[in-house]
Amino acid sequence: MRRLSLVTGILFSLAGCGGSKLQPLSGQVLASGKPAVGAVVMFYPDGPADLNARPASGVCGPDGTFTLSTGLDGGLAPGKYLVTVVWPDPNVKLTDAQKMAGANPSDAPDVFKGRYAKRESSKLTAEVKTGAAQLEPFNLK
């Protein structure tokens, strides 16, 4: 029993250390001033591509706001990020045949035509400062 308590304490301690670096963070994506409902936002650490780095992601809700999560953890660590945004066209409806073939709404064409889809060419950036909870909106065209 004592050993189990020690192991449990160590695990909780380690979980707390890893999670303390992440902070809750939200933002908003607008397209010409209107909410980009359903847009997928990804935050990649700035610098050379690191295959082991976990990008943070979020999906825009009805008002264009998103909340970032890194893997299963909510939030994002402070730092500089490259940002990508893909907005599957909400006007494209999948046919029954497409659905049966495994397609989903995110397979619709990107409203932004790929301008912000790749970290190498997006040109969107963000700096997350300690204690920040809200980013400035991304107003895209």
N, C-alpha and C positions, 0 to 999 in steps of 0.2 A: 504494500500500500504506500509506504514511504517512497519507494522508488518511482511509483506511478505519479505521485505528487511532484517529485523533482522533475521528471520528464515533462509533465504537463506544464509546470512553471517555466521550464526552459523554452518549450514550444510557444507559449503565450508571449514570452519575452522576445523571442525572435520574430514572431508575427508582428509585434508592436514596433520593433525596430524597422522592419521593412516597410510597414504601412505608414510610418511617421513621415517619410519623405514625400508621400503623395498627399495632395490637398485637393479638396473639392473645387471644380472649376467648370464654369459654363460660359457659353457665348451664343452668338446668333449669326445666322447666314441669311442675308437678304439678296434678292435678285432685282435690281433696279428699284430698290426700296420696299419690295414685297417679300413676305416670308418664303423661303425655299423649303417648303414642307417635304420631308422625306430625303433631303440631301444628306449624304454621308460625309462626315468630316474626319480626317485622320491627321494626327500630330506626330511627326517624326523628329527625334532629336537632331538638331543642326550639326553638321559636320559630315565626315565620310560615312557612307552607308555602313551600318553595322547589322549583320544578319541576326545577331542575338538580341538586338534592342527591340523592346516591345513598344509598338506605336500605341498611342491613345486614340480612341475613336468615340464618335457619338453620332446620333441620327437626329435630324432637325424635326421638331414637333410642329403643331399647328401655327405657332407664332414665329417659327424659324429658329427657336432656341434649341441648344443641345447641351448635354452634360457629358463630360469626358470620363472615360474609364480606361484604365490600362490593364489589359487582360481581365481578370476577375475582380481586380481592385478598382474602386472608385477614385477618380482624381488623376492628378498629373504632378510630377516633380517640377520644382522651379527650374528654369533654364530657357534656352532659345530653341525654337522649333520651326521646321518647315511644315507647311500646312497644305493638304490636298482636299479638294471638295469635288464630289461627283453627285450630280442631281439627276436621278433617273426620271425621265419625262413622265409626269403624273397623268398626262393625257393619252399615253399609249396603254391600251388595254390588251392583255395577253389573250390569245385565242385558247380554246379548250385543248387543241392539239399541242400548243406550246406548253401549257401547264402540264399536260400528261407527259411531255418529253422532259420535264424537270425544270423548265424555265420559271423564274420568279420575277416580281416587279422590278427588282434591281437590275434585271437584264435589259430594261428599256434603254433607249438611247439617252446619252447624257445631254441635258438641256444646255450645259456650258460647252458642248462639243469638245470636251477633253482639255480645255484651256487650263484647268486647275487640277487635272487628274493625276499627274505624275510629280513626284517630289523634285525631280530634276528640272522641270519647266514651269511649275506652278507659280513661282514668285510670291506666294503668300507666306508670310512669316508671323510669328508671335513670340513675345517674350513673356514668360510666366514668372512673376516675382513672388517671393515668399509672402503669404498672407492674402494674395489676390484671389478673389472668388469669381470675378466676372471679367471677361475679355471685351474689348471694343468690338462692335459688330463688323462682320465682313460684308460689305455691300458690293456684290459682284454684278457683272453685266454679261 
